[in-house]
Amino acid sequence: MVFFYRIPKNLQKDWSPLYKKARIAPLIEDYPFNIPHGFMAPLPQPEVGIDNLLESVVDMAMIIEPTKDDLVVHTVSPYCPVPDIFIPHKYRNIIPPNPLFDDNDSFITPGSQEWFTFMYNLEKNMSQEDRAIAIEAIVYEKHVDLRRLLEDNERERLKKEQDAIIQAHDEAQRLKNVQQALYHGTTPKYLPWRTGLSNKLTSYFIVINLANETLTFIIIKHVLSRQGFSIVTKVL
C-alpha cells in the first residue's frame, strides 16, 4: 500500500537549489533581517601611459634599495698551482706557477691524474742542469724544514720551562698562603678578610691606648697642679 501526502499551499516554497544563486547579489528587501550586502566592485583600471610607467619605475627604484649581498661581487678563487695533497719531492720545485692545459686546451686541475701525468713528463724531459738545480732546491728545502723543526722544538722547550717556572711560583705562593692562613686560624679563602680585620683592630687599639695615655697624663697633671706641683715636659 502506497500513501501519497499533499503539501498544503501555505507550506509550499521554492525548493530550487540555492547554489545556483551563489554569485547573485541578494536583495535586502527579500529578508526581514539585516544581511551582508557588501560585494567587491571592479576597480577602474588606470590608463597606462609613458608618464605613469616612468613614475612607477622611479617609485620601485626608491623602494628597492640595494643590500649588502647585492653589492658583493662574486669572483672565482685565485689559482693555486700547488694542490693540498702529498706531492713527491721531485715535483715540488718544478711546478709551473701558471695554469696548465693539455693538447686539447682543456684545463688541468692541480692534483688530478692528468696533473701527475703532466708533472711526470715534465720531470722526465728535464735536462741534467735543470735536474741538478731541482735536486739542490730539494736539499735546500729539506734543510729549511729541518731548521724549522729544530726551531719549533726549541720554542716548545722554552715554553715548557716557562710554564714549569710559573707553576712552581704559583705552588710556592699557595703554600705561603696556607701557612699564613693557619697562623691566623682561618683558610686561604678568608685570609684577606682576616688580615684586613686584624689590621683594623690593631689600628683601633693603638688609637684607644694613645687616648688613654693622653687622658691619664691630663688627670695626673691636673691633680699635681692642685697640690702645688708642676710637671716639666721635655721636647726632644
Protein Blocks (a to p, Z undefined) as FASTA:
>chain_A
ZZdddddfklpccfbdfklmmmpccdfklpcbdcdfbdcdddddddddfklmmmmmmmmm
mmmccdfklmpccddddddfbdcbdddfklmmmccfbdcddfkopacdehiaklmmmmmm
mmmmpcfklmmmmmmmmmmmmmmmmmmmmmmmmmmmmmmmmmmmmmmmmmmmmmmmmmmm
mmnopafklmmmmmmmmmmmmmmmmmmmmmmmmmmmmmmmmmmmmnopacddddZZ
